[in-house]
C-alpha cells in the first residue's frame, strides 16, 4: 500500500468509526506524535486530517 492509499484508508476508517468526530480524533493522534517528536507519524496524521477535510468537502455520491 503506497502512502496516498494509506492516508485515504486511515481517513475512511476514522470517518466510519467516528463520523463527524473523525477530524478531532486525527488531530489528537497528530498532537500525540508531535509531542513525542515523531515527525514521520505527525506528518502522516496531518495528511489524514487534510484528507478527512477533502472528503467532507467533496463527498462520494456513488454509494
N, C-alpha and C positions, 0 to 999 in steps of 0.2 A: 504494500500500500504506500503510495507516494504521500508527500507532505500535504498537498491540497486535498486528497481523498481523506486523509486522517482528520484534517481540520473540519471538513464537511460532515464526516461521520460523528465526530465529537459534538458538533453543533446540533445535528439531528437528534442524537441521543439525549442531550440536555433538554432540548425542546420537548421531546417525547416524555421525558421523566418529570420535568419541572414546569412546562408550559411557559406562562408569562414570566416566571422567575428564573428562566434559563440564563439570561444575561447576568443576573445578580450572582448566580452560582459560579458562572465562569469568571466573573470579576473577583470573587472570593478566592478561587483557585489561583488566578493570576497573582493576586496580592500575597498569597502564601509563598509562592515561588519567588516573588520579588524580595520578600522579607528574608528568604533563605539565600538570596543572591544567586539563585539558579537561573541565569539569564536564558538558557535554551528553553526551559519549560515555561518561564514567564512569557517569552515571546510567542511560544506556541499558544498559550491561553489568551494572549492579546489578540492573536489571529482568530481564535474561536469566537471571541466577543464580536469582532468585526463581521465574521460570517453569520452569527446569530442576527445581528442588526440588518445585514443584507437580506437574510431570509425573511425577516419581519417586514421589510420594505418591499420585497418582491416575492410574494408567496407563490408557490407552485399550485396552479389551479387544475392540474391534470389528474389530481386524485392520487 
